[in-house]
Amino acid sequence: MELKGPKIKDYIEKFTVKPGKKVNLSDYETGWVQNEKMKELGEERSKDLLVEMLERDRTALAAVQDVLWSSREYAVLIVLQGMDTAGKDGTIRHVMSGVNPQGCSVHGFKVPSAEEHNHDFLWRYSKVLPQRGEIGIFNRSYYEDVLVTKVHPNILSDLPKKIGTENDGFWEGRYKDINAFEKHLVRNGTLILKFFLHISKEEQKRRLLDRLENKDKYWKFSVADLAEREFWNDYTRAYEDMLEATSTDIAPWFVIPGDFKWVARTAVAEAIVTAIKGLKLSYPTVSDEEVKRLMAAKKKLENE
């Protein structure tokens, strides 16, 4: 099927949370598609288009990553957030499948260990930041510390009372800490790309049921996911507050429509490729003297 009409990259700006703008997630479509004809196909048939649409993006991403890796000027940090079943794992698997694994790392963050819990909330993330030349992916991130902890403040009950969650300005302070942390990273050569995979409650229900209807997917289901679903509205408000407070000019948030997985993956890929291209990187140059040595080596090999 030939795809007509505007490309997803033309809509990236539409998905961007403007700094300082009030965020209401109901204003962002979860089932957005670029073409009415696609919408009629449904998810199963649209999977046939996934290879065609993503292959171009994977090829482009592999190319820009090669320049990123060789130049060693910038690091790229990709942050993926979303409700349970939003498709973070699948996005990583499909979008990043063509990159050089030597220059890419993925870190998922579960419940903090005792050691991590006894440090400041940014400590465990700062330890695994990408080096220059690398793409680092955070599957969930330090933003969990203004999401899960905001919905369940009892998690932070061991903080000193003077600075605990019951104090006015606690969450605003954490937002400021995150913004300062990201500003520091950007000033030191890290490109930060933040994606919120936005799915509807109905789509989450469908995906959870899909896991329960297929024995091969039982391992994906967690009773905890069902328990957290009860807090859907609380998480929505926490996400809105977080997006509003931490979408900045240097590290904006992208609210990616996630009900159609192939749309989400292509939009993320387009945004990553566009952003890395925007760095205007180039391969390292070789001096005239080094070129002479290389040509001498070439001649020697040819004459063997």
Secondary structure as a PSIPRED ss2 file (coil, helix, strand):
# PSIPRED VFORMAT (PSIPRED V4.0)

   1 M C   1.000  0.000  0.000
   2 E C   1.000  0.000  0.000
   3 L C   1.000  0.000  0.000
   4 K C   1.000  0.000  0.000
   5 G C   1.000  0.000  0.000
   6 P C   1.000  0.000  0.000
   7 K C   1.000  0.000  0.000
   8 I H   0.000  1.000  0.000
   9 K H   0.000  1.000  0.000
  10 D H   0.000  1.000  0.000
  11 Y H   0.000  1.000  0.000
  12 I H   0.000  1.000  0.000
  13 E H   0.000  1.000  0.000
  14 K H   0.000  1.000  0.000
  15 F H   0.000  1.000  0.000
  16 T E   0.000  0.000  1.000
  17 V C   1.000  0.000  0.000
  18 K C   1.000  0.000  0.000
  19 P C   1.000  0.000  0.000
  20 G C   1.000  0.000  0.000
  21 K C   1.000  0.000  0.000
  22 K C   1.000  0.000  0.000
  23 V C   1.000  0.000  0.000
  24 N C   1.000  0.000  0.000
  25 L H   0.000  1.000  0.000
  26 S H   0.000  1.000  0.000
  27 D H   0.000  1.000  0.000
  28 Y C   1.000  0.000  0.000
  29 E C   1.000  0.000  0.000
  30 T C   1.000  0.000  0.000
  31 G C   1.000  0.000  0.000
  32 W C   1.000  0.000  0.000
  33 V C   1.000  0.000  0.000
  34 Q C   1.000  0.000  0.000
  35 N C   1.000  0.000  0.000
  36 E H   0.000  1.000  0.000
  37 K H   0.000  1.000  0.000
  38 M H   0.000  1.000  0.000
  39 K H   0.000  1.000  0.000
  40 E H   0.000  1.000  0.000
  41 L H   0.000  1.000  0.000
  42 G H   0.000  1.000  0.000
  43 E H   0.000  1.000  0.000
  44 E H   0.000  1.000  0.000
  45 R H   0.000  1.000  0.000
  46 S H   0.000  1.000  0.000
  47 K H   0.000  1.000  0.000
  48 D H   0.000  1.000  0.000
  49 L H   0.000  1.000  0.000
  50 L H   0.000  1.000  0.000
  51 V H   0.000  1.000  0.000
  52 E H   0.000  1.000  0.000
  53 M H   0.000  1.000  0.000
  54 L H   0.000  1.000  0.000
  55 E H   0.000  1.000  0.000
  56 R H   0.000  1.000  0.000
  57 D H   0.000  1.000  0.000
  58 R H   0.000  1.000  0.000
  59 T H   0.000  1.000  0.000
  60 A H   0.000  1.000  0.000
  61 L H   0.000  1.000  0.000
  62 A H   0.000  1.000  0.000
  63 A H   0.000  1.000  0.000
  64 V H   0.000  1.000  0.000
  65 Q H   0.000  1.000  0.000
  66 D H   0.000  1.000  0.000
  67 V H   0.000  1.000  0.000
  68 L H   0.000  1.000  0.000
  69 W H   0.000  1.000  0.000
  70 S H   0.000  1.000  0.000
  71 S H   0.000  1.000  0.000
  72 R C   1.000  0.000  0.000
  73 E C   1.000  0.000  0.000
  74 Y C   1.000  0.000  0.000
  75 A E   0.000  0.000  1.000
  76 V E   0.000  0.000  1.000
  77 L E   0.000  0.000  1.000
  78 I E   0.000  0.000  1.000
  79 V E   0.000  0.000  1.000
  80 L E   0.000  0.000  1.000
  81 Q E   0.000  0.000  1.000
  82 G E   0.000  0.000  1.000
  83 M C   1.000  0.000  0.000
  84 D C   1.000  0.000  0.000
  85 T C   1.000  0.000  0.000
  86 A C   1.000  0.000  0.000
  87 G C   1.000  0.000  0.000
  88 K H   0.000  1.000  0.000
  89 D H   0.000  1.000  0.000
  90 G H   0.000  1.000  0.000
  91 T H   0.000  1.000  0.000
  92 I H   0.000  1.000  0.000
  93 R H   0.000  1.000  0.000
  94 H H   0.000  1.000  0.000
  95 V H   0.000  1.000  0.000
  96 M C   1.000  0.000  0.000
  97 S C   1.000  0.000  0.000
  98 G C   1.000  0.000  0.000
  99 V C   1.000  0.000  0.000
 100 N C   1.000  0.000  0.000
 101 P H   0.000  1.000  0.000
 102 Q H   0.000  1.000  0.000
 103 G H   0.000  1.000  0.000
 104 C E   0.000  0.000  1.000
 105 S E   0.000  0.000  1.000
 106 V E   0.000  0.000  1.000
 107 H E   0.000  0.000  1.000
 108 G E   0.000  0.000  1.000
 109 F C   1.000  0.000  0.000
 110 K C   1.000  0.000  0.000
 111 V C   1.000  0.000  0.000
 112 P C   1.000  0.000  0.000
 113 S C   1.000  0.000  0.000
 114 A H   0.000  1.000  0.000
 115 E H   0.000  1.000  0.000
 116 E H   0.000  1.000  0.000
 117 H H   0.000  1.000  0.000
 118 N C   1.000  0.000  0.000
 119 H C   1.000  0.000  0.000
 120 D C   1.000  0.000  0.000
 121 F C   1.000  0.000  0.000
 122 L C   1.000  0.000  0.000
 123 W H   0.000  1.000  0.000
 124 R H   0.000  1.000  0.000
 125 Y H   0.000  1.000  0.000
 126 S H   0.000  1.000  0.000
 127 K C   1.000  0.000  0.000
 128 V C   1.000  0.000  0.000
 129 L C   1.000  0.000  0.000
 130 P C   1.000  0.000  0.000
 131 Q C   1.000  0.000  0.000
 132 R C   1.000  0.000  0.000
 133 G C   1.000  0.000  0.000
 134 E C   1.000  0.000  0.000
 135 I E   0.000  0.000  1.000
 136 G E   0.000  0.000  1.000
 137 I E   0.000  0.000  1.000
 138 F E   0.000  0.000  1.000
 139 N E   0.000  0.000  1.000
 140 R C   1.000  0.000  0.000
 141 S C   1.000  0.000  0.000
 142 Y H   0.000  1.000  0.000
 143 Y H   0.000  1.000  0.000
 144 E H   0.000  1.000  0.000
 145 D H   0.000  1.000  0.000
 146 V H   0.000  1.000  0.000
 147 L C   1.000  0.000  0.000
 148 V H   0.000  1.000  0.000
 149 T H   0.000  1.000  0.000
 150 K H   0.000  1.000  0.000
 151 V H   0.000  1.000  0.000
 152 H C   1.000  0.000  0.000
 153 P H   0.000  1.000  0.000
 154 N H   0.000  1.000  0.000
 155 I H   0.000  1.000  0.000
 156 L H   0.000  1.000  0.000
 157 S C   1.000  0.000  0.000
 158 D C   1.000  0.000  0.000
 159 L C   1.000  0.000  0.000
 160 P C   1.000  0.000  0.000
 161 K H   0.000  1.000  0.000
 162 K H   0.000  1.000  0.000
 163 I H   0.000  1.000  0.000
 164 G C   1.000  0.000  0.000
 165 T C   1.000  0.000  0.000
 166 E C   1.000  0.000  0.000
 167 N C   1.000  0.000  0.000
 168 D C   1.000  0.000  0.000
 169 G C   1.000  0.000  0.000
 170 F H   0.000  1.000  0.000
 171 W H   0.000  1.000  0.000
 172 E H   0.000  1.000  0.000
 173 G H   0.000  1.000  0.000
 174 R H   0.000  1.000  0.000
 175 Y H   0.000  1.000  0.000
 176 K H   0.000  1.000  0.000
 177 D H   0.000  1.000  0.000
 178 I H   0.000  1.000  0.000
 179 N H   0.000  1.000  0.000
 180 A H   0.000  1.000  0.000
 181 F H   0.000  1.000  0.000
 182 E H   0.000  1.000  0.000
 183 K H   0.000  1.000  0.000
 184 H H   0.000  1.000  0.000
 185 L H   0.000  1.000  0.000
 186 V H   0.000  1.000  0.000
 187 R H   0.000  1.000  0.000
 188 N C   1.000  0.000  0.000
 189 G C   1.000  0.000  0.000
 190 T E   0.000  0.000  1.000
 191 L E   0.000  0.000  1.000
 192 I E   0.000  0.000  1.000
 193 L E   0.000  0.000  1.000
 194 K E   0.000  0.000  1.000
 195 F E   0.000  0.000  1.000
 196 F E   0.000  0.000  1.000
 197 L E   0.000  0.000  1.000
 198 H E   0.000  0.000  1.000
 199 I C   1.000  0.000  0.000
 200 S C   1.000  0.000  0.000
 201 K H   0.000  1.000  0.000
 202 E H   0.000  1.000  0.000
 203 E H   0.000  1.000  0.000
 204 Q H   0.000  1.000  0.000
 205 K H   0.000  1.000  0.000
 206 R H   0.000  1.000  0.000
 207 R H   0.000  1.000  0.000
 208 L H   0.000  1.000  0.000
 209 L H   0.000  1.000  0.000
 210 D H   0.000  1.000  0.000
 211 R H   0.000  1.000  0.000
 212 L H   0.000  1.000  0.000
 213 E C   1.000  0.000  0.000
 214 N C   1.000  0.000  0.000
 215 K H   0.000  1.000  0.000
 216 D H   0.000  1.000  0.000
 217 K H   0.000  1.000  0.000
 218 Y H   0.000  1.000  0.000
 219 W H   0.000  1.000  0.000
 220 K H   0.000  1.000  0.000
 221 F C   1.000  0.000  0.000
 222 S C   1.000  0.000  0.000
 223 V H   0.000  1.000  0.000
 224 A H   0.000  1.000  0.000
 225 D H   0.000  1.000  0.000
 226 L H   0.000  1.000  0.000
 227 A H   0.000  1.000  0.000
 228 E H   0.000  1.000  0.000
 229 R H   0.000  1.000  0.000
 230 E C   1.000  0.000  0.000
 231 F C   1.000  0.000  0.000
 232 W H   0.000  1.000  0.000
 233 N H   0.000  1.000  0.000
 234 D H   0.000  1.000  0.000
 235 Y H   0.000  1.000  0.000
 236 T H   0.000  1.000  0.000
 237 R H   0.000  1.000  0.000
 238 A H   0.000  1.000  0.000
 239 Y H   0.000  1.000  0.000
 240 E H   0.000  1.000  0.000
 241 D H   0.000  1.000  0.000
 242 M H   0.000  1.000  0.000
 243 L H   0.000  1.000  0.000
 244 E H   0.000  1.000  0.000
 245 A H   0.000  1.000  0.000
 246 T H   0.000  1.000  0.000
 247 S C   1.000  0.000  0.000
 248 T C   1.000  0.000  0.000
 249 D C   1.000  0.000  0.000
 250 I C   1.000  0.000  0.000
 251 A C   1.000  0.000  0.000
 252 P C   1.000  0.000  0.000
 253 W E   0.000  0.000  1.000
 254 F E   0.000  0.000  1.000
 255 V E   0.000  0.000  1.000
 256 I E   0.000  0.000  1.000
 257 P E   0.000  0.000  1.000
 258 G C   1.000  0.000  0.000
 259 D C   1.000  0.000  0.000
 260 F C   1.000  0.000  0.000
 261 K H   0.000  1.000  0.000
 262 W H   0.000  1.000  0.000
 263 V H   0.000  1.000  0.000
 264 A H   0.000  1.000  0.000
 265 R H   0.000  1.000  0.000
 266 T H   0.000  1.000  0.000
 267 A H   0.000  1.000  0.000
 268 V H   0.000  1.000  0.000
 269 A H   0.000  1.000  0.000
 270 E H   0.000  1.000  0.000
 271 A H   0.000  1.000  0.000
 272 I H   0.000  1.000  0.000
 273 V H   0.000  1.000  0.000
 274 T H   0.000  1.000  0.000
 275 A H   0.000  1.000  0.000
 276 I H   0.000  1.000  0.000
 277 K H   0.000  1.000  0.000
 278 G C   1.000  0.000  0.000
 279 L C   1.000  0.000  0.000
 280 K C   1.000  0.000  0.000
 281 L C   1.000  0.000  0.000
 282 S C   1.000  0.000  0.000
 283 Y C   1.000  0.000  0.000
 284 P C   1.000  0.000  0.000
 285 T C   1.000  0.000  0.000
 286 V C   1.000  0.000  0.000
 287 S C   1.000  0.000  0.000
 288 D H   0.000  1.000  0.000
 289 E H   0.000  1.000  0.000
 290 E H   0.000  1.000  0.000
 291 V H   0.000  1.000  0.000
 292 K H   0.000  1.000  0.000
 293 R H   0.000  1.000  0.000
 294 L H   0.000  1.000  0.000
 295 M H   0.000  1.000  0.000
 296 A H   0.000  1.000  0.000
 297 A H   0.000  1.000  0.000
 298 K H   0.000  1.000  0.000
 299 K H   0.000  1.000  0.000
 300 K H   0.000  1.000  0.000
 301 L H   0.000  1.000  0.000
 302 E H   0.000  1.000  0.000
 303 N C   1.000  0.000  0.000
 304 E C   1.000  0.000  0.000
